[in-house]
Amino acid sequence: MSLQDVIALLQTLRAEAQQIVINTDLALAAAQALLEGQPTERLLFNWPVGTEAERRALWPGRWVDATGYATRYELKTGLWQYHTGLDLNLNSPTFDSDAHAPVYACADGVVVFAGKGSGTWGNLVIIEHVLEDDTKVWSRCAHLESYTVKGPVAGISQIVKRGMEIAHIGNAGGLVPYHLHFDIAAGVDLSKLPNDWPGVDLGRVTRTYTNPKTFIQGRLG
C-alpha cells in the first residue's frame, strides 16, 4: 500500500468517525428530549428545487409539474403507467433550461441510497425521514446528472439537513428529457426497493405513495 493509499484510507476513516459523532449527538439529543418529556418537533419539508424562497413557498415559483401524482401517462408508445410523484420542470422558453440545476434535500433525514437505478431511473438519491410520530417516509429524486451525497457505508448513513444541496438535474443519460422525478413513499421502504414502480397498479400507487404537493404544503418550513 502506497503512502497516498494510506492517506486516503485515513481520510475516509476520519470522515466516518465524524459521521458517527454526529449520529451519536442526534441520538443523545432525542433521548434527552424523551427523558425530559419534551414533545418532538414536527418535521418540516421544502421543495427540492428552486431558490431558497421558492423552496419554502406553496409552490416553487416558475417550476411546473409535467406529470402529476397518480396521473395515467404513456411511458413509451403503447405503454401506459400511473405516476408515483411529480416531474418537475423549469417553465422557460429555453429548452432544457432546468438541465444541471441543483437539487436539495426536502427535509432532514439520512441517505439510504445514492447510486445508479435500473432502466430510465438513472442516478437516484433516496432519503429516509422520520416523522414526529416515529413513522418513516422516503423521498426519491431520480434521473440525476450527478449527486454529492453518499449511500450507507459500513452501516453508517450520511445525515442531511433540509435545504442541503444533494444532486443536479439530469436526463438519465439521454433516456428521458431533463427533469427531476420526485416522489415520497409512505408504505414501501425505498431503501430496500430503490427502483420500486407500481406501474399499472393505481391502487398500490395511492396506498404506498403520497401526493408530494399536498404532503409538502402541509409541512412547509
VEXDREN-2710 file (C-alpha; in Angstrom, 1 decimal):
% VEXDREN-2710
k/r/px/py/pz
1/MET/0.0/0.0/0.0
2/SER/1.4/3.4/-1.0
3/LEU/1.6/6.4/1.2
4/GLN/-1.1/8.0/-0.9
5/ASP/-3.4/5.0/-0.3
6/VAL/-2.7/5.3/3.5
7/ILE/-3.6/9.0/3.5
8/ALA/-6.8/8.3/1.5
9/LEU/-7.8/5.5/4.0
10/LEU/-7.2/7.7/7.0
11/GLN/-9.2/10.5/5.4
12/THR/-12.1/8.0/4.9
13/LEU/-11.9/6.8/8.4
14/ARG/-11.9/10.3/9.8
15/ALA/-15.0/11.2/7.8
16/GLU/-16.8/8.1/9.0
17/ALA/-15.7/8.9/12.6
18/GLN/-17.1/12.4/12.2
19/GLN/-20.4/11.0/11.0
20/ILE/-20.6/8.6/13.9
21/VAL/-20.1/11.6/16.3
22/ILE/-23.0/13.4/14.5
23/ASN/-25.3/10.4/14.7
24/THR/-24.4/9.9/18.4
25/ASP/-25.1/13.5/19.2
26/LEU/-28.5/13.4/17.5
27/ALA/-29.4/10.2/19.3
28/LEU/-28.4/11.6/22.6
29/ALA/-30.4/14.8/22.0
30/ALA/-33.5/12.7/21.1
31/ALA/-33.1/10.5/24.2
32/GLN/-32.7/13.6/26.4
33/ALA/-35.8/15.1/25.0
34/LEU/-37.8/12.0/25.7
35/LEU/-36.3/11.8/29.2
36/GLU/-37.4/15.4/29.9
37/GLY/-40.8/14.8/28.4
38/GLN/-40.3/17.3/25.6
39/PRO/-42.6/16.9/22.6
40/THR/-40.9/16.0/19.3
41/GLU/-40.9/18.9/16.9
42/ARG/-42.9/18.5/13.7
43/LEU/-40.7/17.6/10.8
44/LEU/-40.7/20.3/8.2
45/PHE/-40.4/19.9/4.4
46/ASN/-39.5/22.2/1.5
47/TRP/-39.4/21.7/-2.3
48/PRO/-36.3/20.0/-3.7
49/VAL/-35.8/22.7/-6.5
50/GLY/-35.7/26.4/-6.9
51/THR/-34.3/29.4/-4.9
52/GLU/-34.4/29.3/-1.1
53/ALA/-37.6/31.5/-1.3
54/GLU/-39.2/29.2/-3.9
55/ARG/-38.4/26.1/-2.0
56/ARG/-40.3/27.5/1.1
57/ALA/-43.3/28.6/-0.9
58/LEU/-46.6/26.7/-1.5
59/TRP/-45.3/26.0/-5.0
60/PRO/-41.7/26.6/-6.2
61/GLY/-42.0/29.7/-8.4
62/ARG/-41.6/29.1/-12.1
63/TRP/-41.3/25.3/-11.8
64/VAL/-44.2/23.2/-13.2
65/ASP/-45.3/19.6/-12.8
66/ALA/-45.2/17.9/-16.1
67/THR/-46.7/14.6/-14.9
68/GLY/-48.8/14.8/-11.7
69/TYR/-49.2/12.3/-8.9
70/ALA/-51.3/9.3/-9.8
71/THR/-51.6/10.6/-13.4
72/ARG/-52.0/8.0/-16.1
73/TYR/-49.5/8.7/-18.8
74/GLU/-47.8/7.0/-21.7
75/LEU/-44.3/5.9/-20.6
76/LYS/-43.5/4.9/-24.1
77/THR/-45.6/4.2/-27.2
78/GLY/-48.4/1.9/-26.1
79/LEU/-47.2/1.5/-22.5
80/TRP/-49.4/3.4/-20.0
81/GLN/-48.5/3.7/-16.3
82/TYR/-49.5/5.6/-13.2
83/HIS/-47.1/8.2/-11.9
84/THR/-45.9/7.9/-8.3
85/GLY/-44.9/11.5/-7.8
86/LEU/-44.1/14.7/-9.8
87/ASP/-42.0/15.5/-12.8
88/LEU/-40.6/19.0/-12.1
89/ASN/-39.5/21.2/-15.0
90/LEU/-38.5/24.9/-15.0
91/ASN/-41.1/26.8/-17.0
92/SER/-38.9/28.7/-19.5
93/PRO/-38.9/29.3/-23.3
94/THR/-35.4/28.0/-23.4
95/PHE/-35.4/24.2/-23.9
96/ASP/-33.9/22.1/-21.1
97/SER/-33.4/25.3/-19.0
98/ASP/-33.5/23.2/-15.9
99/ALA/-30.6/21.0/-17.0
100/HIS/-27.9/20.7/-14.3
101/ALA/-30.0/22.7/-11.8
102/PRO/-29.2/21.9/-8.2
103/VAL/-31.5/19.5/-6.2
104/TYR/-31.9/20.0/-2.4
105/ALA/-32.9/17.7/0.4
106/CYS/-36.6/18.3/1.1
107/ALA/-36.3/17.6/4.8
108/ASP/-33.9/16.4/7.5
109/GLY/-33.0/12.7/7.1
110/VAL/-30.4/10.1/6.2
111/VAL/-29.3/9.0/2.8
112/VAL/-30.3/5.4/2.3
113/PHE/-29.4/5.1/-1.4
114/ALA/-27.3/7.1/-3.7
115/GLY/-26.4/5.4/-7.0
116/LYS/-27.5/4.0/-10.3
117/GLY/-31.0/2.8/-10.7
118/SER/-32.4/0.4/-13.3
119/GLY/-33.8/1.4/-16.7
120/THR/-34.7/5.0/-17.1
121/TRP/-34.3/5.8/-13.4
122/GLY/-30.7/6.9/-14.0
123/ASN/-29.0/8.1/-10.9
124/LEU/-31.1/8.1/-7.7
125/VAL/-30.9/9.7/-4.3
126/ILE/-33.3/8.3/-1.6
127/ILE/-33.5/9.9/1.8
128/GLU/-35.3/8.4/4.8
129/HIS/-37.2/10.9/7.0
130/VAL/-38.5/10.0/10.5
131/LEU/-41.7/12.0/11.3
132/GLU/-42.6/13.2/14.8
133/ASP/-44.8/10.1/15.4
134/ASP/-41.8/7.8/14.6
135/THR/-43.3/6.8/11.2
136/LYS/-41.0/6.9/8.2
137/VAL/-41.3/8.3/4.7
138/TRP/-38.8/8.2/1.9
139/SER/-38.2/10.9/-0.7
140/ARG/-36.8/9.9/-4.0
141/CYS/-35.1/12.1/-6.6
142/ALA/-34.4/10.4/-10.0
143/HIS/-32.8/11.0/-13.5
144/LEU/-30.0/12.9/-11.8
145/GLU/-27.0/14.0/-13.7
146/SER/-24.8/13.7/-10.6
147/TYR/-25.1/13.6/-6.8
148/THR/-23.0/14.9/-4.0
149/VAL/-24.1/12.6/-1.1
150/LYS/-23.1/9.1/-0.3
151/GLY/-25.2/6.0/0.4
152/PRO/-24.6/3.9/3.5
153/VAL/-21.0/2.8/4.2
154/ALA/-20.4/0.0/6.6
155/GLY/-23.9/0.5/8.0
156/ILE/-23.4/4.3/8.6
157/SER/-25.8/6.6/6.7
158/GLN/-25.0/10.2/5.8
159/ILE/-27.2/12.7/7.6
160/VAL/-28.6/15.6/5.5
161/LYS/-30.4/18.7/6.6
162/ARG/-33.4/20.4/4.9
163/GLY/-32.1/22.6/2.1
164/MET/-28.7/20.9/1.7
165/GLU/-27.6/20.5/-1.9
166/ILE/-27.6/16.8/-2.8
167/ALA/-27.6/16.5/-6.6
168/HIS/-28.1/18.1/-10.1
169/ILE/-30.9/17.5/-12.5
170/GLY/-30.1/15.2/-15.4
171/ASN/-31.8/13.2/-18.2
172/ALA/-30.8/9.6/-17.2
173/GLY/-28.0/9.6/-19.8
174/GLY/-30.3/10.8/-22.6
175/LEU/-33.1/8.3/-21.9
176/VAL/-35.6/11.0/-20.8
177/PRO/-35.8/14.8/-21.2
178/TYR/-34.1/16.8/-18.5
179/HIS/-36.4/17.0/-15.4
180/LEU/-36.5/15.9/-11.8
181/HIS/-38.7/13.0/-10.9
182/PHE/-39.6/13.5/-7.2
183/ASP/-41.8/11.2/-5.1
184/ILE/-42.5/10.4/-1.5
185/ALA/-43.2/6.8/-0.4
186/ALA/-45.1/6.2/2.8
187/GLY/-45.9/2.5/2.5
188/VAL/-42.8/0.9/0.8
189/ASP/-39.3/1.0/2.1
190/LEU/-37.3/2.5/-0.8
191/SER/-34.0/1.8/0.9
192/LYS/-34.7/-1.9/0.1
193/LEU/-36.6/-1.3/-3.1
194/PRO/-35.0/1.8/-4.7
195/ASN/-36.4/1.0/-8.2
196/ASP/-39.9/0.4/-6.9
197/TRP/-42.6/1.2/-9.6
198/PRO/-46.2/0.0/-9.3
199/GLY/-46.8/0.5/-13.0
200/VAL/-50.4/0.0/-13.9
201/ASP/-51.5/-0.7/-10.3
202/LEU/-53.1/2.6/-9.3
203/GLY/-54.3/1.1/-6.0
204/ARG/-50.8/0.5/-4.9
205/VAL/-49.6/3.9/-6.0
206/THR/-52.2/5.5/-3.8
207/ARG/-51.5/3.1/-0.9
208/THR/-47.8/3.3/-0.9
209/TYR/-47.0/6.8/-2.2
210/THR/-48.3/10.1/-1.1
211/ASN/-49.0/13.2/-3.2
212/PRO/-45.8/15.3/-2.7
213/LYS/-47.7/18.5/-3.4
214/THR/-50.3/18.2/-0.5
215/PHE/-47.7/16.5/1.8
216/ILE/-45.2/19.3/1.5
217/GLN/-47.8/22.1/1.6
218/GLY/-48.9/20.6/4.9
219/ARG/-45.4/20.7/6.4
220/LEU/-43.8/23.8/4.9
221/GLY/-40.9/25.2/6.9
END
